[in-house]
Amino acid sequence: MAATLPRQLWQQTWPMALGVLSLLGFQLVDSAFIARLGTAPLAAQSFTFPLSFLIIGVQVGLGIAIAALISRALGADEQARARRLGSLVLLGGGAIIALLALVLLSAQEPLFRQLGAAPELLPLIRSYWAPQLLAAWLGAALYFGYSLFRAHGDTRLPGKLMVITSLINLLLDPLLIFGIGGWPGLGLPGAAWATALAFGAGLVILGRRLGKTDWLARHGLVGEARRSLGPFTAIAGPAMVSQLMPPLAAMLATAIVASLGPTSVAAWGMASRLETVSLMVVLALTMSLPPWLGRCYGAGDWPQIRRLMALAFKVAVLWQLALGGVLALFAPWVAMALSGNPEVRGELSVLIRGLLPSYALLGLCMLVVSASNALGWPLRAMLLSCARLFACYLPCLWLGTQWGGIAGTALGAAIGNGLAGGLAYLMFRRSIDERGRRTSVIN
């Protein structure tokens, strides 16, 4: 079993890694296109990132909970229950995200003012925010479908659909942003409409494939909702809080960086896009591992869990150190490719060199949080997320910004990531050792 474990992890993870790369890659290119419109549109888009991350945090928290319950039901051979849970996540998740989008649309102006957006940026943000919220809702519905496929062990279809939707978005981006022929295009809102159309096409494909499976149920949903509400809340509550803390931290981080001016905000927003792309392997592991860990949890196979996590840690650290080192070495050229503004390029280059290598330890923290939700430790995952952001990351970021401008910002964030990774590793080792001792006593 141990000899085939790397191959199994590769087979489960590579489709998601390819999909995540394409999905995050188009978002990075999206920002690169917007950067060609000028610093103001790029800064306007950057101010929307924290609230967009808020929506993503809610959808990921819901997805973690439902994927954990479905995978555990499958591990315990409860097929009928897994089908009912699949139907519930698609219906309930879509309704929750739609409600959140409406709230964020109605409260947009005070929210963006609190984030530090200058009055002259508000009209640009307003033109972009409504179609972006539509795109976010469509993307959330697509994500819930992906969660269902991953819970059943199918990572290939989600990976393929991420690639397809990314390609559609990349084709539509220049047309809708800059126009074609005599049509001048939509400018900044064109980027959001391109994403909405791409996600809509992905939903059509996903719906047709889902219709060919027997993973959904029409009957018994009310009873299942009552039965699963307690376990679902026990996982989803802490998981959602864990996922909501990064958007909250992103809002605070944006407000901190905003004190340095619009150019720094634009560079910080671009660096945030690059961060998610560089973490593609870690993000893929956080998607492919939990259903696998959930099935092992349902079967009581803790030695396999330990082997899986040890391998995932090695992959994450080696990948992030190698990629971070290369990108830091070529930082000026990477910044030149992403932004046409010399001032933004200079600050982005500083952020790349300071931040990218530190994502090796950030990746460890992300894996521990994801695994803890799948292994029945959602409260620990929540506390770890809280400690990472509010005890490690934000204080170091604030101190660095106060003392050293954009260079201090990069150094402070890197130190915060390092502290968080070390804390996460120690916490996971302690948790898994405690579980091992408890299992030995029972046996």
Summary of the structure (lengths in Angstrom):
residues: 443
radius of gyration: 21.3
end to end distance: 22.3
largest distance: 75.8
contacts: 1664
relative contact order: 0.13
helix: 88%
strand: 0%
